[in-house]
Amino acid sequence: MELLGKALTTALIVTLLANAATFLMGLFYFFDLALFELWIVENVAMFFETIAKLEVEFRIFDKEEHC
Protein backbone atom coordinates (compact mmCIF):
# COMPACT_ATOMS: atom_id res chain seq x y z
CA MET A 1 0.00 0.00 0.00
CA GLU A 2 2.81 2.41 0.77
CA LEU A 3 4.40 1.65 -2.61
CA LEU A 4 1.05 2.38 -4.27
CA GLY A 5 0.85 5.65 -2.36
CA LYS A 6 4.32 6.67 -3.56
CA ALA A 7 3.44 5.70 -7.15
CA LEU A 8 0.27 7.78 -7.00
CA THR A 9 2.25 10.72 -5.61
CA THR A 10 4.66 10.48 -8.54
CA ALA A 11 1.80 10.26 -11.04
CA LEU A 12 0.13 13.26 -9.42
CA ILE A 13 3.32 15.34 -9.66
CA VAL A 14 3.77 14.42 -13.34
CA THR A 15 0.15 15.30 -14.07
CA LEU A 16 0.50 18.60 -12.25
CA LEU A 17 3.59 19.52 -14.29
CA ALA A 18 1.85 18.54 -17.54
CA ASN A 19 -1.19 20.58 -16.49
CA ALA A 20 0.95 23.66 -15.86
CA ALA A 21 2.79 23.22 -19.17
CA THR A 22 -0.48 22.90 -21.09
CA PHE A 23 -1.89 25.96 -19.36
CA LEU A 24 1.19 28.03 -20.21
CA MET A 25 1.14 26.85 -23.83
CA GLY A 26 -2.52 27.80 -23.99
CA LEU A 27 -1.67 31.30 -22.78
CA PHE A 28 1.12 31.76 -25.31
CA TYR A 29 -0.98 30.42 -28.19
CA PHE A 30 -3.82 32.78 -27.25
CA PHE A 31 -6.31 30.23 -25.97
CA ASP A 32 -6.19 27.58 -28.67
CA LEU A 33 -9.37 25.51 -28.29
CA ALA A 34 -7.60 22.14 -28.62
CA LEU A 35 -5.15 23.05 -25.84
CA PHE A 36 -8.02 24.24 -23.67
CA GLU A 37 -9.81 20.91 -24.13
CA LEU A 38 -6.60 19.06 -23.28
CA TRP A 39 -6.21 21.20 -20.16
CA ILE A 40 -9.74 20.29 -19.03
CA VAL A 41 -9.04 16.58 -19.56
CA GLU A 42 -5.84 16.87 -17.52
CA ASN A 43 -7.75 18.58 -14.72
CA VAL A 44 -10.28 15.73 -14.66
CA ALA A 45 -7.47 13.14 -14.60
CA MET A 46 -5.74 15.01 -11.78
CA PHE A 47 -8.99 15.09 -9.80
CA PHE A 48 -9.42 11.31 -10.02
CA GLU A 49 -5.74 10.71 -9.21
CA THR A 50 -6.13 12.88 -6.11
CA ILE A 51 -9.22 10.93 -5.03
CA ALA A 52 -7.33 7.63 -5.52
CA LYS A 53 -4.35 8.93 -3.52
CA LEU A 54 -6.59 10.05 -0.67
CA GLU A 55 -8.27 6.64 -0.61
CA VAL A 56 -4.89 4.88 -0.38
CA GLU A 57 -3.68 7.26 2.34
CA PHE A 58 -6.82 6.69 4.41
CA ARG A 59 -6.47 2.92 4.06
CA ILE A 60 -2.83 3.11 5.21
CA PHE A 61 -3.90 5.32 8.13
CA ASP A 62 -6.65 2.87 9.11
CA LYS A 63 -4.25 -0.10 9.09
CA GLU A 64 -1.79 1.58 11.42
CA GLU A 65 -2.64 1.31 15.06
CA HIS A 66 -3.06 4.70 16.72
CA CYS A 67 -3.79 5.47 20.35
N, C-alpha and C positions, 0 to 999 in steps of 0.2 A: 504494500500500500504506500509506503514512503517513497519507493521508486516511482510509482505511478504519480504521486504528488509532485515529485521533482520533474518528471517528464511533462506533466501538465503546466508546470511553471515555465519550463523552457518553451513550450508551444505558445503559451500566452505572451511571453516576451517577444518571440518572433512575430506573432500576429500583431502585437502593438507596434513594432517597428515598421512592419509592412503597411499598417494602417496610417501611420504618420507619413511615410513616404508617398503613399497614394494621395493623401490629403494635400501634401505640398506640391505634388505634380499637378493636381487639380487646380491649385491656386495659380501656378505658373502658366498652365495652359488655358487659363480663363474659363474655368468651370466646364470642361469637356463633359458631355453627358455620359459617355462610356466610363470615364474615370469616376464620376459621381456614383454610378450604379455599382461599380466595383468597390468603392468605399463603403457603401451601404451593406453590401454582402460581407465585407470584412468586419464591419461592426456587429452584424448578426452572428458571425462565426465567433468573434471575441466574446460576445455575451454568453453563448452556449459553452465555450471553453471555461469561462469564469464560473458558471453554474456547476460544471463538472468538477472543477478544482475545489470549490467550496464543499461539494458533496464528499469528495475524498478526504478533505481536511477534517470535516465533522466526523467521518467514520474513524479516522485515526484518533481523534480526540476521544471518541466514545470507547475505543478499545483500551486506551491507557487508563490506568486506575488513578483517580484523583481523590483527594481527601474530601 
